[in-house]
Amino acid sequence: MEKNPRLRKNIRDIISDVNSEIHFSTVNVWELVIKKQVRGLKLPRNWKKDLRKIGFTHLPITLEHVYSLETLSLIHGDPFDRLLIAQARAEKLKLVTADPKIWKYKVAIVKA
């Protein structure tokens, strides 16, 4: 949304490719809201409207996603990341992350 220059070229290329189907999870939004409140994360003024306009597919949290956490190894303790991993595995999606702990899971990854 803000064209952050820290975003790696491979990720910018995926996002700008019209053939890419990009998902965002309820988990992503949940974490943004918490970080905004607790840590003062700065978000664009119209970030909610922008999120709807950019054309990404919303991935809600299902019971199956939550249930699958039970079989997920305890490599990573962050509950948001664990749920994103569970969703990516359940939906057979690639997870974009720069977190080397997440790379240890059996989930398709795009390193950011």
C-alpha positions as CSV (number, residue, x, y, z in Angstrom):
1,M,0.0,0.0,0.0
2,E,2.9,2.4,0.7
3,K,5.4,1.0,-1.8
4,N,8.0,0.5,0.9
5,P,11.5,0.3,-0.6
6,R,12.5,-2.4,1.9
7,L,10.2,-4.8,0.1
8,R,12.4,-7.1,-2.0
9,K,12.1,-7.0,-5.8
10,N,10.9,-10.6,-6.0
11,I,7.9,-9.7,-3.8
12,R,7.2,-6.5,-5.7
13,D,7.3,-8.5,-9.0
14,I,4.8,-11.0,-7.6
15,I,2.5,-8.3,-6.4
16,S,2.6,-6.3,-9.7
17,D,2.0,-9.4,-11.8
18,V,-1.6,-9.4,-13.0
19,N,-1.6,-13.2,-13.1
20,S,-0.7,-13.5,-9.4
21,E,-3.5,-14.4,-7.1
22,I,-2.6,-12.8,-3.8
23,H,-4.3,-13.6,-0.5
24,F,-4.4,-11.7,2.7
25,S,-5.5,-13.3,5.9
26,T,-7.8,-11.9,8.7
27,V,-4.7,-12.7,10.7
28,N,-2.7,-10.1,8.9
29,V,-5.3,-7.4,9.6
30,W,-5.7,-8.5,13.2
31,E,-1.9,-8.2,13.7
32,L,-1.8,-4.7,12.1
33,V,-4.6,-3.4,14.3
34,I,-2.9,-4.7,17.4
35,K,0.5,-3.3,16.4
36,K,-1.1,0.0,15.6
37,Q,-2.7,0.2,19.1
38,V,0.1,-1.2,21.1
39,R,3.2,-0.2,19.3
40,G,2.0,2.9,17.4
41,L,2.4,1.3,14.0
42,K,1.9,4.0,11.3
43,L,-0.6,3.0,8.6
44,P,-1.8,5.0,5.7
45,R,-4.9,7.1,6.6
46,N,-7.2,5.1,4.3
47,W,-5.6,1.7,4.8
48,K,-8.9,-0.2,5.3
49,K,-10.4,1.2,2.1
50,D,-7.1,0.7,0.3
51,L,-7.0,-3.0,1.4
52,R,-10.4,-3.6,-0.2
53,K,-9.4,-1.8,-3.4
54,I,-6.1,-3.5,-4.2
55,G,-7.7,-6.7,-5.4
56,F,-6.2,-9.2,-3.1
57,T,-8.3,-12.2,-2.0
58,H,-9.4,-12.2,1.6
59,L,-8.7,-15.4,3.5
60,P,-10.9,-15.8,6.6
61,I,-9.9,-17.9,9.6
62,T,-11.8,-21.2,9.6
63,L,-12.2,-23.8,12.3
64,E,-10.1,-26.2,10.2
65,H,-7.2,-23.6,10.2
66,V,-7.4,-23.4,14.0
67,Y,-7.7,-27.2,14.5
68,S,-4.7,-27.8,12.3
69,L,-2.6,-25.8,14.8
70,E,-2.8,-28.9,17.0
71,T,-0.5,-30.8,14.6
72,L,1.9,-27.9,13.9
73,S,5.3,-28.2,15.4
74,L,6.3,-25.8,18.1
75,I,9.2,-24.3,16.1
76,H,7.6,-20.8,16.3
77,G,5.8,-19.4,19.3
78,D,4.2,-16.4,17.7
79,P,0.4,-17.1,17.5
80,F,-0.1,-14.9,14.5
81,D,2.6,-16.6,12.5
82,R,1.5,-20.0,13.5
83,L,-2.0,-19.4,12.3
84,L,-0.6,-18.0,9.0
85,I,1.4,-21.2,8.6
86,A,-1.6,-23.3,9.3
87,Q,-3.7,-21.4,6.8
88,A,-1.0,-21.6,4.1
89,R,-0.7,-25.4,4.6
90,A,-4.5,-26.0,4.7
91,E,-5.1,-23.9,1.6
92,K,-2.0,-25.0,-0.3
93,L,-0.8,-21.4,-0.6
94,K,2.8,-20.0,-0.5
95,L,3.5,-17.9,2.5
96,V,5.6,-14.7,2.0
97,T,7.9,-14.3,5.0
98,A,11.4,-13.1,6.0
99,D,11.3,-15.1,9.2
100,P,13.8,-17.9,9.2
101,K,11.9,-19.7,11.9
102,I,9.0,-20.1,9.6
103,W,11.2,-21.4,6.8
104,K,11.7,-24.5,9.0
105,Y,8.1,-25.6,8.6
106,K,6.8,-27.9,5.9
107,V,5.0,-25.1,4.1
108,A,5.5,-23.5,0.7
109,I,7.5,-20.3,1.2
110,V,8.5,-17.2,-0.8
111,K,11.4,-15.7,1.1
112,A,11.0,-12.0,1.6
